[in-house]
Amino acid sequence: MKIFRYIVISTAILLLLYGLGLTADKSTKASAPVTPQATTPSKSLPTPAAPTITGISPTRASRNGGTLITVTGTHFTGATVVMFGGNKSNTPTVISDTELTVIAPPGNGTMDVMVITPAGRSGPTAAAKLTYGD
């Protein structure tokens, strides 16, 4: 039977020394070197979700562009581009994760509106249509 001498600094340190099979004297010097072990997190970070559009206002814009559009939905944080059909607007202002404003570029007819973030792009929906007309 071994007799150990130790000073309890904390329960965690005492358990660590015991679990590694080490002894400690009163000066708390370990009797064997301790090698740090790499650890792997038990849970990974969630994958960011792609944006979705639940509505736009107004739903009509000038053919010449310049109409301020408010887009509502989810996961807008980080949005850098809003597409109006094939026309790009690089002017989105993210108000919150669920709202942004953008200036519509020139266009003609009815266009799908799509928000693009680093996590992906929103899909076409009936709520994400803008009609151009003067």
Secondary structure, 3 states (H helix, E strand, C coil): CCCCCCCCCCHHHHHHHHHCCCCECCCCCECCCCCCCCCCCCCCCCCCCCCEEEEEECCEECCCCCCEEEEEEECCCCCCEEEECCEEECCCEEEECCEEEEECCCCCEEEEEEEEECCEECCCCHHHEEEECC
